[in-house]
Amino acid sequence: MPADHNLSLIATTAFGLEKVVARELQHLGYGQQQIENGRVRFAGDAAAICRANLWLRSADRVLVEVGEFPCTDFGELFDRTTALPWEQWFSAEALFPVRGRSVRSTLASVPDCQKLVKKAIATRLQKIYDQDWCPETGAEYGVEIAMVNDQALLTIDTSGAGLHKRGYRTLVGAAPLRETLAAALVQLSYWNRERPFADPCCGSGTIPIEAALIGRNIAPGLNRSFAAESWSQIPATLWDEARTEARDLIMPPLPIRMIATDIDARALGLARPHAEAAGVADDIHFQARPLSELSSSRPYGCLITNPPYGERLGDHDMLLALYQDMQRVFAELDSWSIYVLTADSQFERAIERKADRRRKLYNARIACTYYQFYGPKPPRRQTPDSSSPAAGDESEPES
């Protein structure tokens, strides 16, 4: 496959974040898109694989589409899979594990679909390379067969480990928020590097760290590797160029240090080394402090938080006390915009305040709502540098 060959690519994402990922791709220069449930299709060359993996903050993976077709019969699945040009990607020695899923489809047995696709690919490669078997001793190309509404989609995973694995979180605390979701919460807010930021329930620091990465314009995948780096079809020079571009676009430290507090000193013990590993330790002030003590003399800030709720807190009286503190603190920060992700459907009633906007999101498999309470707009100022291919702008976040 030539490096400049146009490819059909897919950025997968959690439900509810499709427009966030589409906007990220737009900033990267990939505007030819199709938004679907849980994914954004886009067109790009081999360099797009490198840049999308390095820069996408809220996507789960970047996939190459090999083929898609309607299918309700195992024989048809085998024949049409065999007919696809797998040799454009796989060498004679390629390792190609197959994973699968099936949703509302006649071919409901995922193991059977996986086995059949594996056999079909092997049959194709054996014929193309004139060999009796596939040794699978070479580079790994993870294949997925996705059956959705009797439509078969065959893809190759370019990312390897999920894109939420940035490389900075080596210590795991209780109920960690996934990095991709944390980045989306920030991108769905009005925060930018010129505005104050606070997270009074920061836990192990994922939201402020992701915000600092955005504010510094640090590519989230800069310090990790990807499956496609071992593929001969993508020259190493493309990865080098993408990383050089990313390093050149890193912005100076934030002009206003972020506030990240929590009552759990053990969680903060994880947050500080994570911020160090992410390269943003000097941008965040971590402190063990209850939410009730949060205050700021700076106007027009953004508070973004994922507070304990339900099973995470485990005590009804403590939850009520937390909400009472929120009600008072939020009222005192009257020029700030407030953003809260919680699974508590009674949150607005509990703090006696109606959100300006709500968005349904998932924290792992927990259905949550992202409550957005908008403060007044700050005075107009000069727009900060937006030379980055992935930098945000001053426009309203995606609805």
KEMI-826683 format. One record per residue (C-alpha): residue number from 1; residue in one letter; x, y, z. Coordinates in steps of 0.25 Angstrom, whole numbers. Each point is the difference from the previous one (the first is absolute). Layout:
BEGIN
pos:NUM	code:a	u:X	v:Y	w:Z
...
This chain:
BEGIN
pos:1	code:m	u:0	v:0	w:0
pos:2	code:p	u:6	v:13	w:-4
pos:3	code:a	u:2	v:10	w:11
pos:4	code:d	u:-9	v:11	w:-7
pos:5	code:h	u:-11	v:-10	w:-3
pos:6	code:n	u:-14	v:5	w:5
pos:7	code:l	u:-5	v:-9	w:11
pos:8	code:s	u:-14	v:-2	w:6
pos:9	code:l	u:3	v:2	w:15
pos:10	code:i	u:-9	v:-1	w:12
pos:11	code:a	u:2	v:7	w:14
pos:12	code:t	u:-8	v:-8	w:10
pos:13	code:t	u:-6	v:7	w:12
pos:14	code:a	u:-9	v:-2	w:12
pos:15	code:f	u:-15	v:3	w:-3
pos:16	code:g	u:-2	v:15	w:2
pos:17	code:l	u:14	v:5	w:-4
pos:18	code:e	u:-1	v:-2	w:-15
pos:19	code:k	u:-1	v:15	w:-3
pos:20	code:v	u:11	v:3	w:9
pos:21	code:v	u:9	v:-10	w:-8
pos:22	code:a	u:-5	v:6	w:-13
pos:23	code:r	u:4	v:14	w:5
pos:24	code:e	u:14	v:-5	w:3
pos:25	code:l	u:1	v:-6	w:-13
pos:26	code:q	u:-4	v:13	w:-7
pos:27	code:h	u:11	v:7	w:8
pos:28	code:l	u:10	v:-10	w:-5
pos:29	code:g	u:-5	v:3	w:-15
pos:30	code:y	u:-8	v:-12	w:-2
pos:31	code:g	u:-14	v:6	w:-4
pos:32	code:q	u:-5	v:-11	w:-9
pos:33	code:q	u:-8	v:-7	w:11
pos:34	code:q	u:-12	v:-9	w:3
pos:35	code:i	u:-5	v:0	w:14
pos:36	code:e	u:-7	v:-13	w:5
pos:37	code:n	u:-3	v:-6	w:13
pos:38	code:g	u:13	v:-3	w:8
pos:39	code:r	u:9	v:4	w:-12
pos:40	code:v	u:4	v:11	w:-10
pos:41	code:r	u:5	v:-4	w:-14
pos:42	code:f	u:10	v:8	w:-7
pos:43	code:a	u:9	v:0	w:-11
pos:44	code:g	u:15	v:1	w:0
pos:45	code:d	u:14	v:-5	w:-4
pos:46	code:a	u:10	v:-8	w:8
pos:47	code:a	u:5	v:13	w:7
pos:48	code:a	u:-15	v:2	w:5
pos:49	code:i	u:2	v:-14	w:8
pos:50	code:c	u:12	v:6	w:7
pos:51	code:r	u:-6	v:14	w:3
pos:52	code:a	u:-14	v:-5	w:4
pos:53	code:n	u:6	v:-10	w:10
pos:54	code:l	u:9	v:11	w:6
pos:55	code:w	u:-10	v:11	w:1
pos:56	code:l	u:-14	v:-6	w:2
pos:57	code:r	u:-4	v:3	w:15
pos:58	code:s	u:-14	v:-6	w:1
pos:59	code:a	u:1	v:-12	w:-10
pos:60	code:d	u:2	v:-14	w:4
pos:61	code:r	u:7	v:-6	w:-12
pos:62	code:v	u:4	v:3	w:-15
pos:63	code:l	u:-4	v:-11	w:-10
pos:64	code:v	u:2	v:-2	w:-14
pos:65	code:e	u:-12	v:-5	w:-8
pos:66	code:v	u:3	v:-12	w:-8
pos:67	code:g	u:-15	v:-3	w:-5
pos:68	code:e	u:-14	v:1	w:4
pos:69	code:f	u:-12	v:-7	w:-6
pos:70	code:p	u:-14	v:-6	w:4
pos:71	code:c	u:1	v:-14	w:5
pos:72	code:t	u:-10	v:-10	w:6
pos:73	code:d	u:7	v:-13	w:-4
pos:74	code:f	u:13	v:-6	w:5
pos:75	code:g	u:3	v:-5	w:-14
pos:76	code:e	u:-1	v:14	w:-5
pos:77	code:l	u:8	v:6	w:11
pos:78	code:f	u:11	v:-10	w:-3
pos:79	code:d	u:0	v:3	w:-15
pos:80	code:r	u:-1	v:15	w:1
pos:81	code:t	u:11	v:0	w:10
pos:82	code:t	u:9	v:-8	w:-9
pos:83	code:a	u:-2	v:9	w:-11
pos:84	code:l	u:5	v:12	w:7
pos:85	code:p	u:15	v:5	w:-3
pos:86	code:w	u:6	v:-4	w:14
pos:87	code:e	u:14	v:-1	w:-7
pos:88	code:q	u:0	v:15	w:-1
pos:89	code:w	u:3	v:0	w:15
pos:90	code:f	u:4	v:-14	w:4
pos:91	code:s	u:14	v:-6	w:-4
pos:92	code:a	u:1	v:-15	w:-1
pos:93	code:e	u:4	v:-1	w:15
pos:94	code:a	u:-10	v:10	w:5
pos:95	code:l	u:-6	v:-3	w:14
pos:96	code:f	u:-15	v:3	w:-1
pos:97	code:p	u:-8	v:-3	w:12
pos:98	code:v	u:-15	v:2	w:-2
pos:99	code:r	u:-10	v:6	w:10
pos:100	code:g	u:-15	v:2	w:-2
pos:101	code:r	u:-13	v:5	w:4
pos:102	code:s	u:-15	v:-2	w:-5
pos:103	code:v	u:-11	v:10	w:3
pos:104	code:r	u:-14	v:-3	w:-5
pos:105	code:s	u:5	v:-9	w:-11
pos:106	code:t	u:-4	v:-14	w:-6
pos:107	code:l	u:14	v:-5	w:2
pos:108	code:a	u:0	v:2	w:15
pos:109	code:s	u:11	v:-10	w:4
pos:110	code:v	u:12	v:9	w:2
pos:111	code:p	u:10	v:-12	w:1
pos:112	code:d	u:-5	v:-6	w:-13
pos:113	code:c	u:1	v:13	w:-7
pos:114	code:q	u:15	v:1	w:5
pos:115	code:k	u:4	v:-14	w:-4
pos:116	code:l	u:-6	v:2	w:-14
pos:117	code:v	u:6	v:13	w:-2
pos:118	code:k	u:14	v:-5	w:5
pos:119	code:k	u:-2	v:-12	w:-10
pos:120	code:a	u:-4	v:9	w:-12
pos:121	code:i	u:12	v:9	w:2
pos:122	code:a	u:10	v:-12	w:1
pos:123	code:t	u:-6	v:-6	w:-12
pos:124	code:r	u:2	v:13	w:-8
pos:125	code:l	u:14	v:2	w:5
pos:126	code:q	u:4	v:-15	w:-3
pos:127	code:k	u:-4	v:2	w:-14
pos:128	code:i	u:6	v:13	w:-2
pos:129	code:y	u:13	v:-4	w:6
pos:130	code:d	u:0	v:-14	w:-5
pos:131	code:q	u:2	v:-7	w:14
pos:132	code:d	u:-7	v:-11	w:7
pos:133	code:w	u:-2	v:8	w:13
pos:134	code:c	u:2	v:13	w:7
pos:135	code:p	u:11	v:0	w:10
pos:136	code:e	u:-4	v:13	w:7
pos:137	code:t	u:13	v:4	w:4
pos:138	code:g	u:1	v:14	w:-5
pos:139	code:a	u:-6	v:13	w:4
pos:140	code:e	u:-14	v:0	w:6
pos:141	code:y	u:-13	v:5	w:-7
pos:142	code:g	u:-12	v:-1	w:9
pos:143	code:v	u:-12	v:-3	w:-8
pos:144	code:e	u:-15	v:3	w:5
pos:145	code:i	u:-12	v:-6	w:-6
pos:146	code:a	u:-12	v:9	w:4
pos:147	code:m	u:-14	v:-5	w:-3
pos:148	code:v	u:-10	v:11	w:2
pos:149	code:n	u:-14	v:-1	w:-6
pos:150	code:d	u:4	v:-11	w:-9
pos:151	code:q	u:11	v:9	w:-6
pos:152	code:a	u:15	v:-6	w:1
pos:153	code:l	u:11	v:10	w:2
pos:154	code:l	u:14	v:-5	w:-1
pos:155	code:t	u:11	v:9	w:6
pos:156	code:i	u:15	v:0	w:4
pos:157	code:d	u:4	v:7	w:13
pos:158	code:t	u:11	v:10	w:-1
pos:159	code:s	u:0	v:4	w:14
pos:160	code:g	u:3	v:-13	w:8
pos:161	code:a	u:-2	v:4	w:15
pos:162	code:g	u:-12	v:9	w:1
pos:163	code:l	u:2	v:15	w:-2
pos:164	code:h	u:-4	v:3	w:14
pos:165	code:k	u:14	v:-6	w:4
pos:166	code:r	u:8	v:12	w:-1
pos:167	code:g	u:12	v:-6	w:8
pos:168	code:y	u:0	v:10	w:12
pos:169	code:r	u:-10	v:-8	w:9
pos:170	code:t	u:8	v:-11	w:5
pos:171	code:l	u:-6	v:0	w:14
pos:172	code:v	u:-15	v:-4	w:1
pos:173	code:g	u:-10	v:5	w:11
pos:174	code:a	u:-14	v:-3	w:2
pos:175	code:a	u:-10	v:3	w:-11
pos:176	code:p	u:9	v:7	w:-9
pos:177	code:l	u:-6	v:9	w:-11
pos:178	code:r	u:4	v:-4	w:-14
pos:179	code:e	u:10	v:10	w:-6
pos:180	code:t	u:-8	v:1	w:-13
pos:181	code:l	u:-13	v:4	w:8
pos:182	code:a	u:8	v:10	w:8
pos:183	code:a	u:5	v:6	w:-12
pos:184	code:a	u:-14	v:1	w:-6
pos:185	code:l	u:-5	v:7	w:12
pos:186	code:v	u:10	v:11	w:-1
pos:187	code:q	u:-3	v:1	w:-15
pos:188	code:l	u:-15	v:1	w:2
pos:189	code:s	u:3	v:12	w:10
pos:190	code:y	u:3	v:14	w:-2
pos:191	code:w	u:14	v:-1	w:6
pos:192	code:n	u:12	v:4	w:-7
pos:193	code:r	u:15	v:3	w:5
pos:194	code:e	u:-3	v:14	w:3
pos:195	code:r	u:-11	v:-3	w:10
pos:196	code:p	u:1	v:-5	w:14
pos:197	code:f	u:-3	v:-15	w:2
pos:198	code:a	u:-4	v:-8	w:13
pos:199	code:d	u:-4	v:-14	w:3
pos:200	code:p	u:-4	v:-2	w:14
pos:201	code:c	u:-2	v:-15	w:-1
pos:202	code:c	u:13	v:-3	w:-8
pos:203	code:g	u:3	v:-14	w:5
pos:204	code:s	u:12	v:-5	w:-7
pos:205	code:g	u:0	v:13	w:-9
pos:206	code:t	u:-5	v:-5	w:-13
pos:207	code:i	u:-9	v:12	w:-3
pos:208	code:p	u:11	v:11	w:3
pos:209	code:i	u:11	v:-8	w:-7
pos:210	code:e	u:-8	v:-1	w:-12
pos:211	code:a	u:-4	v:14	w:0
pos:212	code:a	u:15	v:4	w:2
pos:213	code:l	u:4	v:-8	w:-12
pos:214	code:i	u:-11	v:7	w:-8
pos:215	code:g	u:4	v:14	w:5
pos:216	code:r	u:15	v:-3	w:-3
pos:217	code:n	u:-4	v:-6	w:-14
pos:218	code:i	u:8	v:-13	w:4
pos:219	code:a	u:-5	v:-12	w:-9
pos:220	code:p	u:-5	v:-11	w:9
pos:221	code:g	u:7	v:-11	w:-7
pos:222	code:l	u:13	v:6	w:-1
pos:223	code:n	u:7	v:-9	w:11
pos:224	code:r	u:-6	v:-13	w:-4
pos:225	code:s	u:1	v:-10	w:-12
pos:226	code:f	u:-10	v:-5	w:-10
pos:227	code:a	u:-3	v:-14	w:-7
pos:228	code:a	u:2	v:6	w:-13
pos:229	code:e	u:14	v:5	w:3
pos:230	code:s	u:5	v:-14	w:-4
pos:231	code:w	u:-8	v:-1	w:-13
pos:232	code:s	u:9	v:1	w:-13
pos:233	code:q	u:-11	v:8	w:-7
pos:234	code:i	u:2	v:12	w:9
pos:235	code:p	u:15	v:5	w:-1
pos:236	code:a	u:6	v:3	w:13
pos:237	code:t	u:3	v:14	w:-6
pos:238	code:l	u:-15	v:3	w:1
pos:239	code:w	u:0	v:-3	w:15
pos:240	code:d	u:12	v:9	w:2
pos:241	code:e	u:-6	v:11	w:-8
pos:242	code:a	u:-13	v:-1	w:8
pos:243	code:r	u:8	v:0	w:13
pos:244	code:t	u:9	v:12	w:-4
pos:245	code:e	u:-13	v:8	w:-4
pos:246	code:a	u:-6	v:-3	w:14
pos:247	code:r	u:12	v:4	w:8
pos:248	code:d	u:2	v:13	w:-8
pos:249	code:l	u:-15	v:4	w:3
pos:250	code:i	u:1	v:-2	w:15
pos:251	code:m	u:-3	v:13	w:7
pos:252	code:p	u:6	v:7	w:12
pos:253	code:p	u:-5	v:-2	w:14
pos:254	code:l	u:-14	v:4	w:4
pos:255	code:p	u:-1	v:15	w:4
pos:256	code:i	u:-9	v:-4	w:11
pos:257	code:r	u:3	v:-12	w:9
pos:258	code:m	u:-11	v:-10	w:1
pos:259	code:i	u:-7	v:-3	w:13
pos:260	code:a	u:-2	v:-15	w:3
pos:261	code:t	u:-4	v:-4	w:14
pos:262	code:d	u:-6	v:-13	w:6
pos:263	code:i	u:-3	v:-4	w:15
pos:264	code:d	u:8	v:-14	w:-4
pos:265	code:a	u:14	v:2	w:3
pos:266	code:r	u:3	v:-13	w:-6
pos:267	code:a	u:-6	v:3	w:-13
pos:268	code:l	u:8	v:13	w:-1
pos:269	code:g	u:12	v:-9	w:3
pos:270	code:l	u:-3	v:-6	w:-14
pos:271	code:a	u:-3	v:13	w:-7
pos:272	code:r	u:13	v:7	w:2
pos:273	code:p	u:9	v:-11	w:-6
pos:274	code:h	u:-10	v:-1	w:-12
pos:275	code:a	u:1	v:15	w:-2
pos:276	code:e	u:15	v:-1	w:0
pos:277	code:a	u:0	v:-12	w:-10
pos:278	code:a	u:-10	v:8	w:-9
pos:279	code:g	u:10	v:12	w:0
pos:280	code:v	u:-10	v:10	w:7
pos:281	code:a	u:3	v:-1	w:15
pos:282	code:d	u:4	v:15	w:0
pos:283	code:d	u:-14	v:4	w:-6
pos:284	code:i	u:-8	v:-7	w:11
pos:285	code:h	u:-1	v:4	w:15
pos:286	code:f	u:-5	v:-13	w:7
pos:287	code:q	u:-4	v:1	w:15
pos:288	code:a	u:-8	v:-8	w:10
pos:289	code:r	u:-12	v:8	w:3
pos:290	code:p	u:-15	v:-2	w:1
pos:291	code:l	u:-9	v:6	w:-11
pos:292	code:s	u:-6	v:9	w:11
pos:293	code:e	u:12	v:8	w:0
pos:294	code:l	u:1	v:3	w:-14
pos:295	code:s	u:1	v:15	w:-4
pos:296	code:s	u:6	v:9	w:-10
pos:297	code:s	u:2	v:15	w:-2
pos:298	code:r	u:2	v:-2	w:-15
pos:299	code:p	u:-12	v:2	w:-8
pos:300	code:y	u:-6	v:-8	w:-13
pos:301	code:g	u:7	v:-13	w:4
pos:302	code:c	u:-5	v:-14	w:-3
pos:303	code:l	u:-3	v:-11	w:10
pos:304	code:i	u:0	v:-14	w:-6
pos:305	code:t	u:-2	v:-12	w:9
pos:306	code:n	u:-4	v:-14	w:2
pos:307	code:p	u:-5	v:-1	w:14
pos:308	code:p	u:-2	v:-13	w:8
pos:309	code:y	u:-14	v:-5	w:-1
pos:310	code:g	u:-9	v:-12	w:4
pos:311	code:e	u:9	v:-12	w:1
pos:312	code:r	u:13	v:8	w:-1
pos:313	code:l	u:-4	v:8	w:13
pos:314	code:g	u:-8	v:-11	w:7
pos:315	code:d	u:-6	v:9	w:11
pos:316	code:h	u:-13	v:8	w:-3
pos:317	code:d	u:3	v:10	w:11
pos:318	code:m	u:14	v:3	w:-6
pos:319	code:l	u:-6	v:2	w:-13
pos:320	code:l	u:-11	v:10	w:5
pos:321	code:a	u:11	v:8	w:7
pos:322	code:l	u:8	v:0	w:-13
pos:323	code:y	u:-11	v:5	w:-8
pos:324	code:q	u:-3	v:11	w:11
pos:325	code:d	u:15	v:4	w:-2
pos:326	code:m	u:-2	v:0	w:-15
pos:327	code:q	u:-12	v:9	w:1
pos:328	code:r	u:7	v:11	w:8
pos:329	code:v	u:14	v:-1	w:-7
pos:330	code:f	u:-7	v:1	w:-14
pos:331	code:a	u:-8	v:12	w:4
pos:332	code:e	u:13	v:7	w:5
pos:333	code:l	u:7	v:-3	w:-13
pos:334	code:d	u:-11	v:9	w:-7
pos:335	code:s	u:8	v:3	w:-12
pos:336	code:w	u:5	v:-14	w:-2
pos:337	code:s	u:-5	v:-11	w:-10
pos:338	code:i	u:-2	v:-13	w:8
pos:339	code:y	u:0	v:-14	w:-6
pos:340	code:v	u:-3	v:-12	w:7
pos:341	code:l	u:-1	v:-15	w:-4
pos:342	code:t	u:-8	v:-8	w:9
pos:343	code:a	u:-9	v:-13	w:-1
pos:344	code:d	u:-10	v:7	w:10
pos:345	code:s	u:-12	v:3	w:-8
pos:346	code:q	u:-5	v:9	w:12
pos:347	code:f	u:12	v:8	w:0
pos:348	code:e	u:-7	v:13	w:-5
pos:349	code:r	u:-10	v:-1	w:11
pos:350	code:a	u:10	v:-3	w:10
pos:351	code:i	u:8	v:13	w:-2
pos:352	code:e	u:-13	v:8	w:-4
pos:353	code:r	u:6	v:5	w:-13
pos:354	code:k	u:-5	v:-3	w:-14
pos:355	code:a	u:11	v:-3	w:-10
pos:356	code:d	u:1	v:8	w:-13
pos:357	code:r	u:3	v:-13	w:-8
pos:358	code:r	u:1	v:-15	w:3
pos:359	code:r	u:7	v:-10	w:-8
pos:360	code:k	u:-1	v:-16	w:2
pos:361	code:l	u:13	v:-6	w:1
pos:362	code:y	u:6	v:-13	w:5
pos:363	code:n	u:11	v:-2	w:11
pos:364	code:a	u:4	v:-14	w:-4
pos:365	code:r	u:-13	v:-7	w:0
pos:366	code:i	u:-7	v:10	w:10
pos:367	code:a	u:-10	v:9	w:-7
pos:368	code:c	u:3	v:14	w:5
pos:369	code:t	u:-5	v:14	w:-3
pos:370	code:y	u:10	v:12	w:-3
pos:371	code:y	u:-7	v:12	w:7
pos:372	code:q	u:4	v:13	w:-6
pos:373	code:f	u:-2	v:13	w:7
pos:374	code:y	u:5	v:12	w:-7
pos:375	code:g	u:5	v:13	w:6
pos:376	code:p	u:1	v:13	w:-7
pos:377	code:k	u:9	v:2	w:-12
pos:378	code:p	u:13	v:6	w:4
pos:379	code:p	u:4	v:13	w:-7
pos:380	code:r	u:5	v:-1	w:-14
pos:381	code:r	u:15	v:-2	w:-2
pos:382	code:q	u:10	v:-4	w:-11
pos:383	code:t	u:-1	v:-15	w:-4
pos:384	code:p	u:12	v:-8	w:5
pos:385	code:d	u:9	v:-7	w:-10
pos:386	code:s	u:-8	v:-10	w:-8
pos:387	code:s	u:11	v:-5	w:-9
pos:388	code:s	u:-1	v:-14	w:5
pos:389	code:p	u:-7	v:-10	w:-9
pos:390	code:a	u:-8	v:-5	w:12
pos:391	code:a	u:-2	v:13	w:8
pos:392	code:g	u:-14	v:4	w:4
pos:393	code:d	u:-6	v:14	w:-2
pos:394	code:e	u:-9	v:10	w:7
pos:395	code:s	u:-13	v:-5	w:-7
pos:396	code:e	u:-11	v:-7	w:8
pos:397	code:p	u:3	v:-14	w:4
pos:398	code:e	u:-7	v:-11	w:-8
pos:399	code:s	u:-15	v:-2	w:5
